[in-house]
Amino acid sequence: DTEVTQTPKHLVMGMTNKKSLKCEQHMGHRAMYWYKQKAKKPPELMFVYSYEKLSINESVPSRFSPECPNSSLLNLHLHALQPEDSALYLCASSQGVARSGANVLTFGAGSRLTVL
Amino acid sequence: GENVEQHPSTLSVQEGDSAVIKCTYSDSASNYFPWYKQELGKGPQLIIDIRSNVGEKKDQRIAVTLNKTAKHFSLHITETQPEDSAVYFCAARSGANSKLTFGKGITLSVRP
Protein backbone atom coordinates (compact mmCIF):
# COMPACT_ATOMS: atom_id res chain seq x y z
CA ASP A 1 0.00 0.00 0.00
CA THR A 2 1.69 3.21 -1.19
CA GLU A 3 -1.16 5.63 -0.61
CA VAL A 4 -2.15 8.36 1.76
CA THR A 5 -5.93 8.35 2.18
CA GLN A 6 -7.82 11.47 3.21
CA THR A 7 -11.46 11.82 4.23
CA PRO A 8 -13.74 13.51 3.53
CA LYS A 9 -12.92 14.66 -0.01
CA HIS A 10 -15.20 17.66 0.38
CA LEU A 11 -16.44 19.43 3.51
CA VAL A 12 -18.69 22.44 3.88
CA MET A 13 -19.01 23.92 7.33
CA GLY A 14 -20.30 27.01 9.05
CA MET A 15 -18.16 29.24 11.22
CA THR A 16 -19.62 27.79 14.42
CA ASN A 17 -19.27 24.14 13.44
CA LYS A 18 -16.76 21.60 14.71
CA LYS A 19 -15.48 19.11 12.17
CA SER A 20 -12.46 16.90 11.59
CA LEU A 21 -10.31 15.91 8.65
CA LYS A 22 -8.77 12.46 8.70
CA CYS A 23 -5.65 11.00 7.13
CA GLU A 24 -4.38 7.43 7.05
CA GLN A 25 -1.26 5.73 5.70
CA HIS A 26 -0.05 2.15 5.92
CA MET A 27 3.45 2.56 4.52
CA GLY A 28 5.12 2.40 7.92
CA HIS A 29 6.04 6.07 7.68
CA ARG A 30 6.87 7.72 10.97
CA ALA A 31 6.39 11.35 9.96
CA MET A 32 3.06 12.90 8.96
CA TYR A 33 2.25 16.39 7.80
CA TRP A 34 -0.65 18.78 7.29
CA TYR A 35 -0.43 21.32 4.48
CA LYS A 36 -2.85 24.02 3.40
CA GLN A 37 -3.13 24.90 -0.29
CA LYS A 38 -5.02 27.87 -1.70
CA ALA A 39 -5.95 27.99 -5.36
CA LYS A 40 -3.01 28.48 -7.73
CA LYS A 41 -0.56 28.51 -4.80
CA PRO A 42 1.98 26.01 -3.49
CA PRO A 43 1.28 23.91 -0.40
CA GLU A 44 2.01 25.68 2.91
CA LEU A 45 3.22 23.61 5.82
CA MET A 46 1.03 23.69 8.92
CA PHE A 47 2.11 20.86 11.22
CA VAL A 48 4.62 18.00 11.34
CA TYR A 49 4.36 14.92 13.53
CA SER A 50 7.40 12.75 14.03
CA TYR A 51 6.95 9.43 15.82
CA GLU A 52 3.48 10.58 16.90
CA LYS A 53 4.78 13.73 18.57
CA LEU A 54 4.20 17.24 17.27
CA SER A 55 7.57 18.49 16.06
CA ILE A 56 6.67 21.53 13.98
CA ASN A 57 3.78 24.01 14.29
CA GLU A 58 4.11 26.77 11.71
CA SER A 59 2.34 29.33 13.92
CA VAL A 60 -1.05 27.99 12.93
CA PRO A 61 -4.11 29.56 14.65
CA SER A 62 -5.53 27.50 17.49
CA ARG A 63 -8.80 26.99 15.61
CA PHE A 64 -6.83 24.23 13.85
CA SER A 65 -5.94 21.41 16.24
CA PRO A 66 -3.90 18.43 15.01
CA GLU A 67 -3.93 15.00 16.57
CA CYS A 68 -1.90 11.88 15.88
CA PRO A 69 -3.62 8.93 17.59
CA ASN A 70 -1.08 6.43 16.24
CA SER A 71 1.64 6.13 13.63
CA SER A 72 -0.88 5.49 10.82
CA LEU A 73 -3.47 8.15 11.58
CA LEU A 74 -3.49 11.92 11.57
CA ASN A 75 -6.46 14.14 12.30
CA LEU A 76 -7.05 17.86 11.95
CA HIS A 77 -9.81 19.18 14.18
CA LEU A 78 -11.52 22.34 12.99
CA HIS A 79 -13.46 24.78 15.15
CA ALA A 80 -14.69 28.34 14.66
CA LEU A 81 -13.10 28.65 11.24
CA GLN A 82 -13.24 31.73 9.05
CA PRO A 83 -14.19 31.92 5.37
CA GLU A 84 -10.53 32.63 4.53
CA ASP A 85 -9.68 29.18 5.87
CA SER A 86 -11.40 27.69 2.83
CA ALA A 87 -8.71 25.73 0.98
CA LEU A 88 -7.46 22.29 0.02
CA TYR A 89 -5.96 20.56 3.06
CA LEU A 90 -3.30 18.06 2.17
CA CYS A 91 -1.92 15.31 4.32
CA ALA A 92 1.49 13.84 3.58
CA SER A 93 3.78 11.26 5.08
CA SER A 94 7.47 10.33 4.89
CA GLN A 95 9.74 7.72 6.42
CA GLY A 96 11.16 10.28 8.83
CA VAL A 97 12.11 13.93 9.13
CA ALA A 98 15.90 13.60 9.18
CA ARG A 99 17.95 16.33 7.55
CA SER A 100 19.58 13.92 5.17
CA GLY A 101 16.97 14.64 2.56
CA ALA A 102 16.27 10.97 2.14
CA ASN A 103 12.68 11.35 3.19
CA VAL A 104 10.31 11.58 0.27
CA LEU A 105 6.91 13.15 0.88
CA THR A 106 3.88 11.21 -0.30
CA PHE A 107 0.74 13.35 -0.50
CA GLY A 108 -2.89 12.41 -0.25
CA ALA A 109 -5.52 13.75 -2.65
CA GLY A 110 -6.63 16.37 -0.15
CA SER A 111 -9.83 17.49 1.55
CA ARG A 112 -11.53 20.48 -0.08
CA LEU A 113 -12.87 22.66 2.76
CA THR A 114 -15.41 25.43 2.30
CA VAL A 115 -16.26 27.65 5.26
CA LEU A 116 -19.49 29.58 4.93
CA GLY B 1 15.35 30.71 5.39
CA GLU B 2 15.25 29.05 2.02
CA ASN B 3 13.65 30.88 -0.92
CA VAL B 4 12.74 29.01 -4.11
CA GLU B 5 11.94 30.91 -7.28
CA GLN B 6 10.26 29.20 -10.21
CA HIS B 7 10.09 30.58 -13.74
CA PRO B 8 8.10 30.96 -15.88
CA SER B 9 4.65 30.78 -14.26
CA THR B 10 3.00 29.32 -17.34
CA LEU B 11 4.37 27.34 -20.25
CA SER B 12 2.60 26.11 -23.37
CA VAL B 13 4.23 23.62 -25.73
CA GLN B 14 3.17 21.60 -28.73
CA GLU B 15 2.72 17.88 -28.22
CA GLY B 16 5.99 16.12 -28.94
CA ASP B 17 8.13 19.12 -28.10
CA SER B 18 10.35 19.40 -25.02
CA ALA B 19 9.57 21.49 -21.94
CA VAL B 20 12.10 22.92 -19.52
CA ILE B 21 11.19 24.43 -16.16
CA LYS B 22 13.85 26.16 -14.10
CA CYS B 23 14.05 26.87 -10.37
CA THR B 24 16.57 28.78 -8.30
CA TYR B 25 17.20 28.44 -4.59
CA SER B 26 18.94 30.64 -2.04
CA ASP B 27 20.29 28.36 0.70
CA SER B 28 23.58 26.76 -0.32
CA ALA B 29 23.05 24.16 2.42
CA SER B 30 19.96 22.74 0.67
CA ASN B 31 20.55 19.11 -0.20
CA TYR B 32 17.36 17.68 -1.68
CA PHE B 33 15.36 18.91 -4.68
CA PRO B 34 12.08 17.17 -5.61
CA TRP B 35 9.65 17.95 -8.40
CA TYR B 36 5.93 17.45 -7.90
CA LYS B 37 3.15 17.26 -10.49
CA GLN B 38 -0.34 18.24 -9.44
CA GLU B 39 -3.30 17.46 -11.64
CA LEU B 40 -6.67 19.08 -11.19
CA GLY B 41 -8.46 17.76 -8.11
CA LYS B 42 -5.48 15.72 -6.93
CA GLY B 43 -2.63 16.08 -4.47
CA PRO B 44 0.95 16.70 -5.61
CA GLN B 45 2.72 13.60 -6.82
CA LEU B 46 6.49 13.21 -6.79
CA ILE B 47 7.77 12.70 -10.33
CA ILE B 48 11.53 12.93 -9.83
CA ASP B 49 14.01 14.16 -7.25
CA ILE B 50 17.73 14.81 -7.01
CA ARG B 51 20.16 15.03 -4.14
CA SER B 52 23.00 17.49 -3.85
CA ASN B 53 25.70 14.91 -4.53
CA VAL B 54 24.35 14.24 -8.04
CA GLY B 55 24.33 16.55 -11.07
CA GLU B 56 21.71 14.86 -13.20
CA LYS B 57 19.05 12.19 -12.94
CA LYS B 58 16.82 10.72 -15.63
CA ASP B 59 13.67 8.63 -15.59
CA GLN B 60 12.30 7.84 -19.04
CA ARG B 61 11.02 11.14 -20.53
CA ILE B 62 11.82 13.15 -17.43
CA ALA B 63 15.20 14.44 -16.26
CA VAL B 64 16.40 16.84 -13.61
CA THR B 65 19.72 18.73 -13.60
CA LEU B 66 21.30 20.48 -10.64
CA ASN B 67 23.89 23.26 -10.72
CA LYS B 68 25.04 23.82 -7.15
CA THR B 69 27.39 26.64 -8.05
CA ALA B 70 24.63 28.67 -9.67
CA LYS B 71 22.01 27.33 -7.22
CA HIS B 72 19.52 26.28 -9.81
CA PHE B 73 17.87 23.07 -10.91
CA SER B 74 15.74 22.30 -13.92
CA LEU B 75 13.09 19.81 -14.98
CA HIS B 76 13.27 18.55 -18.54
CA ILE B 77 10.33 16.74 -20.14
CA THR B 78 10.90 15.31 -23.61
CA GLU B 79 8.27 14.18 -26.14
CA THR B 80 5.52 15.93 -24.21
CA GLN B 81 2.04 14.45 -24.21
CA PRO B 82 -1.34 16.02 -23.35
CA GLU B 83 -1.37 14.08 -20.08
CA ASP B 84 1.73 16.02 -19.03
CA SER B 85 -0.52 19.08 -18.68
CA ALA B 86 -0.58 19.95 -14.98
CA VAL B 87 0.91 22.26 -12.38
CA TYR B 88 4.53 21.48 -11.57
CA PHE B 89 6.14 22.51 -8.29
CA CYS B 90 9.85 22.46 -7.56
CA ALA B 91 11.03 22.36 -3.96
CA ALA B 92 14.19 22.43 -1.91
CA ARG B 93 14.96 21.03 1.51
CA SER B 94 17.28 23.25 3.49
CA GLY B 95 20.20 21.69 5.27
CA ALA B 96 19.36 23.76 8.34
CA ASN B 97 16.08 21.95 8.99
CA SER B 98 13.80 19.41 7.44
CA LYS B 99 11.29 21.85 5.98
CA LEU B 100 10.52 21.57 2.28
CA THR B 101 10.19 24.97 0.57
CA PHE B 102 8.09 25.00 -2.60
CA GLY B 103 8.31 27.24 -5.61
CA LYS B 104 5.15 29.02 -6.73
CA GLY B 105 4.36 26.45 -9.40
CA ILE B 106 4.12 26.49 -13.16
CA THR B 107 1.11 25.54 -15.24
CA LEU B 108 2.24 23.43 -18.20
CA SER B 109 -0.16 23.09 -21.11
CA VAL B 110 0.60 20.61 -23.87
CA ARG B 111 -1.35 21.42 -27.04
CA PRO B 112 -2.46 18.36 -29.04
Interface residues (C-beta under 8 A of the other chain):
Chain A: V4 K40 K41 P42 P43 L45 V48 I56 L90 A92 V97 A98 R99 S100 G101 A102 N103 V104 L105 T106 F107 G108 A109 G110
Chain B: N31 Y32 P34 Y36 G41 K42 G43 P44 Q45 L46 D49 R51 S52 F89 R93 G95 N97 S98 K99 L100 F102 G103 K104 G105
